[in-house]
């Protein structure tokens, strides 16, 4: 199952397909007893997709058979042992993908000439993805982080490794405090410069906040380069280049929590300032219209804010019951995706932060 959404991957997912491009969305659960229903709901959703393919007169027999095969293959790749809050299956002639999301999704099946990506985009934004670069004299490891976890990422040529001389014990020198001289070694300098160039290429393809962990000597050398890591957050913590994802997350978590608290406070200040200059918007109805007009410069959304609406009242949304067949249960995700499309900043904040604004607020450009 897929987790990481890069700009290039999103662009590929959004390109037009030959009809039908099938999107199957279903909520999932991380824990018992709620997760007992997930497998049945998933199979029912895929069965509904097959039914729609069967009854759609615009789908040829050959394409129907191809997409049904893709759906069946996708089902075999689903591992609900590691389920998060939502599951998304994309299937089209000759291809399929399965995405696990850390944000819930409505249960639905959509046949179109493009995949339905707004829930995927919103979930990705809510995860606040980041990179961690863990540096040692003989290894540089790249980690991809978001939503309370990190995993090793092997893109961009990572991990970078090199053989050390027989009499060179990097781990021992780090333990006894000789790391600064270790990282002044000419060959180590060259190795770290190579790592700086490699992470620069990764950041150009997929820009995210960057954290760098390592011995103080390694961080000092990287600072001298003035390259890709010059704006990164440095965390003096050795051993993580050879560490586990759990160890990396323990080292990063306090810094991430501090950063999130500062970002939330900054968002609140921006929203308050917008009130004073009459550039403030709140609620899904107002922000839905403003987002479509490209007027939102900053969107703030509570992490678990969901609301079902109907749009059969002219230019305004009206509240609807969840499960109403006429309801749009992913309107928040639509707003998030639209704002990102028009270059707005999107910030997810803890639940309760925007209670006076009905869970969603924004700063307008004009």
C-alpha positions in Angstrom: 0.0 0.0 0.0 1.2 3.5 -0.8 1.8 6.2 1.8 4.1 8.9 0.4 2.6 11.5 -2.0 5.2 13.5 -3.9 4.4 16.3 -6.3 5.4 14.1 -9.2 3.2 11.2 -8.0 0.2 13.6 -7.6 0.7 15.0 -11.1 0.7 11.4 -12.5 -2.4 10.5 -10.5 -4.2 13.6 -11.8 -3.5 13.1 -15.5 -6.6 12.1 -17.6 -7.2 8.4 -18.2 -9.2 6.5 -20.7 -12.7 6.0 -19.3 -13.3 4.4 -16.8 -10.9 5.5 -14.1 -12.4 4.0 -10.9 -11.9 5.5 -7.4 -13.0 3.4 -4.5 -13.0 5.1 -1.1 -13.8 3.4 2.2 -13.1 4.4 5.9 -10.9 2.0 7.9 -10.0 1.7 11.6 -6.7 1.3 13.4 -8.0 -0.7 16.4 -10.5 -3.4 17.6 -13.4 -3.7 17.7 -14.1 -1.1 14.9 -11.7 -2.7 12.5 -13.7 -6.0 12.4 -16.0 -4.4 9.8 -13.3 -3.1 7.5 -12.7 -6.1 5.3 -16.5 -6.6 4.6 -16.9 -2.9 3.8 -14.0 -2.9 1.5 -15.2 -6.0 -0.4 -18.7 -4.4 -0.6 -17.2 -1.2 -2.0 -15.3 -3.1 -4.7 -18.4 -5.1 -5.5 -20.3 -1.9 -6.0 -17.5 -0.6 -8.4 -17.8 -3.8 -10.4 -21.6 -3.5 -10.5 -21.3 0.1 -11.8 -18.8 -1.1 -14.5 -21.2 -3.9 -15.5 -24.2 -1.5 -15.9 -22.4 1.4 -17.6 -23.1 1.4 -21.3 -20.0 3.5 -22.0 -17.6 0.8 -20.8 -16.6 -1.7 -23.4 -16.3 -5.4 -22.5 -12.6 -5.4 -22.8 -12.1 -2.4 -20.6 -14.5 -3.8 -18.1 -12.6 -7.0 -17.8 -9.3 -5.1 -17.5 -10.5 -2.8 -14.7 -12.1 -5.7 -12.8 -8.8 -7.5 -12.9 -7.0 -4.4 -11.6 -9.6 -4.2 -8.8 -9.1 -7.8 -7.8 -5.3 -7.4 -7.8 -5.6 -4.3 -5.7 -7.7 -6.2 -3.1 -4.9 -8.8 -2.8 -2.5 -6.0 -1.9 -4.5 -4.5 0.9 -3.1 -5.4 4.3 -5.7 -4.2 6.9 -3.3 -5.2 9.7 -1.7 -1.8 9.1 -4.9 0.1 8.4 -5.1 3.8 9.2 -8.2 5.9 8.9 -9.1 5.5 5.2 -8.4 3.5 2.2 -8.4 4.5 -1.4 -8.1 2.3 -4.5 -7.5 3.6 -7.9 -8.0 1.3 -10.9 -8.0 2.0 -14.7 -7.1 -0.1 -17.7 -3.6 -1.5 -17.1 -3.0 0.0 -13.7 -4.0 0.2 -10.1 -2.9 1.7 -6.8 -3.8 1.3 -3.2 -3.4 4.2 -0.8 -3.7 4.1 3.0 -4.7 7.5 4.5 -4.3 8.9 8.0 -7.6 10.8 7.5 -11.0 9.3 7.2 -12.9 9.3 3.9 -16.5 9.0 2.9 -17.6 5.6 1.5 -18.1 6.0 -2.2 -17.3 4.7 -5.7 -16.6 7.2 -8.6 -16.2 6.3 -12.3 -14.7 9.1 -14.3 -11.8 9.9 -16.7 -9.6 11.0 -13.8 -9.0 9.6 -10.3 -10.6 11.3 -7.3 -7.6 12.8 -5.5 -9.0 15.4 -3.2 -9.2 13.1 -0.2 -5.6 11.9 -0.8 -4.4 15.5 -1.1 -6.1 16.6 2.1 -4.8 13.6 4.0 -1.3 14.3 2.8 -1.5 18.0 3.9 -2.9 16.9 7.3 0.1 14.6 7.9 2.5 17.6 7.6 5.2 15.5 5.9 8.9 16.2 6.6 12.3 14.8 6.0 14.9 13.7 8.5 18.6 13.3 7.4 20.6 11.3 9.9 24.4 11.7 9.4 27.3 9.6 10.5 30.9 9.3 9.2 30.1 6.1 7.3 26.4 6.4 6.5 23.7 9.0 5.8 20.1 7.8 6.0 17.0 9.6 4.8 13.8 9.2 6.7 10.3 10.3 5.5 8.1 11.5 8.4 4.5 12.5 9.0 1.5 11.7 11.2 3.5 10.3 14.2 5.9 8.1 12.3 9.0 7.9 10.2 10.1 5.3 7.7 13.4 4.9 5.8 13.2 6.4 2.3 15.5 5.1 -0.4 14.9 7.7 -3.0 17.7 10.0 -4.2 20.4 7.4 -3.8 20.0 7.1 0.0 21.3 5.6 2.1 24.8 6.9 1.3 27.5 4.6 2.7 31.2 4.4 2.6 33.9 2.0 3.9 36.1 3.3 6.7 39.8 2.4 7.1 40.4 -0.6 9.3 41.8 1.4 12.1 38.9 3.9 12.0 36.1 3.1 14.5 33.5 5.9 13.9 31.2 4.6 16.6 34.0 4.4 19.2 35.2 7.9 18.4 31.6 9.2 18.7 31.3 7.6 22.1 34.6 9.0 23.5 34.2 12.5 22.1 36.5 12.4 19.1 33.7 13.1 16.6 34.8 16.6 15.7 38.2 15.4 14.5 36.5 12.5 12.8 34.4 14.9 10.7 37.3 17.1 9.8 38.8 14.2 7.9 39.1 15.1 4.2 37.4 12.0 3.0 34.5 12.5 5.5 34.2 16.1 4.3 33.8 14.9 0.7 31.2 12.3 1.9 29.2 14.8 3.7 29.3 17.2 0.8 27.9 14.4 -1.4 25.1 13.9 1.1 24.3 17.7 1.1 24.0 17.6 -2.7 21.8 14.5 -2.6 19.3 15.9 -0.1 19.2 19.1 -2.2 18.0 17.1 -5.2 15.4 15.4 -3.0 14.1 18.8 -1.7 13.8 20.2 -5.2 11.6 17.3 -6.2 9.6 17.1 -3.0 10.0 20.2 -0.8 9.3 19.6 2.9 10.7 20.8 6.3 14.1 19.2 6.9 15.6 18.0 10.2 19.2 16.9 10.4 20.5 14.6 13.2 24.1 13.8 14.0 27.1 14.4 16.2 27.8 18.2 16.7 30.9 17.8 14.6 29.0 16.6 11.6 26.4 19.3 11.9 29.1 21.9 12.1 30.7 20.7 8.9 27.3 20.7 7.1 26.7 24.3 8.3 30.0 25.3 6.7 28.9 24.1 3.3 26.0 26.5 3.2 24.1 24.1 1.0 20.7 22.4 1.1 20.8 21.9 4.9 21.5 25.5 5.8 17.8 26.2 6.7 17.2 22.8 8.3 16.6 22.2 12.0 19.6 20.6 13.6 19.2 18.0 16.3 22.5 17.0 18.0 21.8 13.3 18.3 24.3 10.7 17.1 23.7 7.0 16.1 20.5 7.5 14.2 22.0 6.9 10.7 22.2 3.3 11.8 19.1 3.5 14.0 15.5 2.3 13.8 12.5 4.4 12.8 11.3 4.3 16.4 14.6 5.7 17.7 14.5 8.5 15.0 10.9 9.4 15.9 11.7 9.6 19.6 14.5 12.0 18.9 12.4 14.1 16.5 9.1 14.1 18.4 9.8 16.8 21.0 11.1 19.2 18.3 8.1 18.4 16.0 5.6 19.1 18.9 7.4 22.4 19.7 7.3 23.4 16.0 3.6 22.5 15.8 2.7 24.6 18.8 4.5 27.6 17.4 2.8 27.2 14.0 -0.6 27.0 15.7 0.1 30.1 17.6 1.2 31.9 14.4 -1.9 30.8 12.6 -4.1 32.2 15.4 -2.3 35.5 15.2 -2.8 35.7 11.5 -6.5 34.9 11.8 -6.9 37.6 14.5 -5.1 40.2 12.4 -7.3 39.3 9.4 -10.4 40.0 11.5 -9.1 43.5 12.1 -8.6 44.3 8.4 -11.8 42.5 7.4 -10.0 39.7 5.5 -11.3 36.9 7.7 -13.6 34.1 6.6 -15.1 31.2 8.5 -17.3 28.1 8.0 -17.5 25.8 5.0 -20.0 27.8 3.1 -18.0 31.0 3.0 -14.7 29.2 2.5 -16.1 27.0 -0.2 -17.1 30.0 -2.3 -13.9 31.9 -1.5 -11.7 28.9 -2.4 -13.4 28.5 -5.8 -12.7 32.2 -6.5 -9.0 31.8 -5.5 -9.4 34.3 -2.7 -7.9 32.3 0.2 -4.3 33.0 1.1 -4.2 31.0 4.3 -6.6 28.1 5.3 -6.7 26.8 8.8 -8.6 23.5 9.5 -9.0 21.5 12.7 -7.3 18.1 12.3 -10.5 16.0 12.5 -13.0 18.5 11.2 -15.6 16.8 8.9 -19.0 18.1 7.9 -21.6 16.8 5.4 -23.4 19.4 3.3 -25.7 19.7 0.3 -25.3 22.1 -2.6 -28.8 22.2 -3.9 -29.6 25.6 -2.4 -28.1 27.8 -5.1 -24.7 29.3 -4.3 -24.8 28.2 -0.7 -24.1 25.0 1.1 -26.6 23.7 3.7 -25.9 21.2 6.5 -26.8 17.6 5.7 -26.9 14.3 7.6 -24.0 11.9 7.2 -25.2 9.2 4.8 -27.6 11.3 2.9 -27.2 10.2 -0.7 -27.3 13.8 -1.8 -24.7 14.9 0.7 -21.1 15.9 0.0 -19.3 14.3 2.9 -15.8 15.4 1.9 -16.5 19.1 1.4 -13.6 20.0 3.8 -11.2 18.0 1.6 -12.6 19.7 -1.5 -11.8 23.1 0.1 -8.3 22.0 1.1 -7.5 20.7 -2.3 -8.9 23.9 -4.0 -6.9 26.1 -1.7 -3.7 24.2 -2.4 -4.4 24.4 -6.2 -4.6 28.2 -6.0 -1.3 28.5 -4.0 -2.8 29.0 -0.5 -1.1 27.9 2.6 -3.0 25.2 4.4 -2.4 24.6 8.1 -4.1 21.8 10.2 -4.5 22.8 13.9 -5.6 20.8 17.0 -9.3 20.2 17.4 -11.0 23.0 19.4 -8.6 25.6 18.2 -11.2 27.1 15.8 -14.4 26.4 17.7 -15.6 30.0 17.2 -15.1 29.6 13.5 -16.9 26.3 13.1 -13.7 24.3 12.7 -12.4 26.0 9.6 -11.2 29.6 8.9 -9.2 31.5 6.4 -7.4 34.7 5.6 -8.5 36.2 2.3 -6.3 37.8 -0.3 -8.8 40.3 -1.5 
